[in-house]
Amino acid sequence: MHEFSIMQNLLKIIEKEAKANSLSKVNGITVKIGKLRQVVPEFIEFAFATIAKDTIADGAKLNIESIPITIHCEKCNKDYPVIEDTYTCPDCDSLDIKVITGKEIILASIEGDQ
């Protein structure tokens, strides 16, 4: 499960940011994850609860937001959302596309007590 490695890395960032902001306890975090990461929200929640145990984030509420997949057509020079895993331009059917969103993992916010 790659969800555990994702959460291990995020927990390091959470702990660093909590310390930098003088937080004694992390109560909640919001994570934005691109659909191309193919994570299962329940697995992310389980991984976070397991990894955060006995840390500053133990018991924190995890909010997961999904980032849709967006492509850019180099021929049309327009951006389009990916629908039903179709990676061609919906206007010109070009395969000359670039994925511009959907790969991200973003720690959007940390809430805690000082």
C-alpha positions in Angstrom: 0.0 0.0 0.0 1.6 3.3 -1.1 -0.8 5.1 1.2 1.5 4.3 4.1 4.6 5.9 2.5 2.5 9.0 1.5 1.3 9.4 5.1 4.8 8.8 6.5 6.2 11.6 4.4 3.3 13.9 5.2 3.6 13.2 8.9 7.2 14.4 8.8 6.1 17.7 7.2 3.2 18.0 9.7 5.6 17.6 12.7 8.0 20.1 11.2 5.3 22.7 10.6 3.7 22.1 14.0 7.1 22.7 15.7 7.7 25.8 13.5 4.3 27.2 14.5 4.6 26.3 18.2 1.7 23.8 18.1 1.5 21.5 21.1 -1.2 19.3 19.4 -2.4 18.9 15.9 -6.2 18.6 15.8 -6.8 18.4 12.1 -5.2 18.4 8.7 -6.4 18.8 5.1 -4.7 16.9 2.3 -5.4 17.4 -1.3 -4.5 14.4 -3.5 -4.6 14.1 -7.3 -6.8 11.4 -8.8 -3.7 10.0 -10.7 -2.2 9.0 -7.3 -4.9 6.3 -7.2 -5.2 6.4 -3.4 -8.1 4.8 -1.6 -9.4 7.3 1.0 -10.1 4.6 3.5 -6.6 3.3 3.2 -5.2 6.9 3.6 -7.3 7.4 6.8 -6.2 4.0 8.2 -2.5 4.8 7.3 -2.7 8.2 9.0 -4.4 6.9 12.2 -1.7 4.2 12.4 1.3 6.3 11.7 0.1 9.3 13.8 -0.4 7.2 16.9 1.7 8.5 19.8 2.8 11.6 17.8 1.7 15.2 18.0 -1.0 14.3 15.4 -2.5 11.4 17.3 -6.3 11.6 17.0 -6.2 14.4 14.5 -9.1 14.6 12.0 -8.0 14.0 8.5 -9.8 15.8 5.7 -9.1 14.5 2.2 -9.9 16.5 -0.9 -9.6 15.1 -4.4 -7.8 17.0 -7.2 -9.3 16.2 -10.7 -7.2 15.3 -13.7 -6.8 18.1 -16.1 -5.0 18.0 -19.5 -3.6 20.6 -21.8 -3.9 20.1 -25.5 -0.7 21.4 -27.2 -2.5 21.7 -30.5 -5.6 23.7 -29.3 -3.7 25.3 -26.5 -6.6 24.7 -24.2 -7.1 22.9 -20.9 -9.7 20.2 -20.4 -10.9 17.9 -17.5 -10.3 14.2 -18.1 -13.6 12.4 -18.4 -13.8 8.6 -18.1 -10.0 8.2 -18.4 -9.9 9.6 -21.9 -6.6 11.2 -22.5 -7.2 12.8 -25.9 -8.3 16.4 -26.7 -12.1 16.5 -26.7 -12.1 19.1 -29.4 -9.5 17.9 -31.9 -8.8 14.3 -30.8 -5.1 15.1 -30.5 -2.9 12.9 -28.4 -0.4 15.8 -28.0 -1.5 16.5 -24.5 0.2 17.2 -21.1 -1.3 16.4 -17.7 -1.4 19.6 -15.7 -3.3 18.5 -12.6 -4.0 15.2 -10.9 -0.5 14.1 -9.7 -0.3 16.4 -6.7 -0.2 15.7 -3.0 -0.7 18.9 -1.1 -0.7 19.5 2.7 -3.3 22.3 2.5 -3.8 23.0 6.2 -2.9 22.1 9.7 -5.1 23.0 12.7 -3.8 22.7 16.2 -3.4 24.1 19.7 -0.5 26.3 20.8 
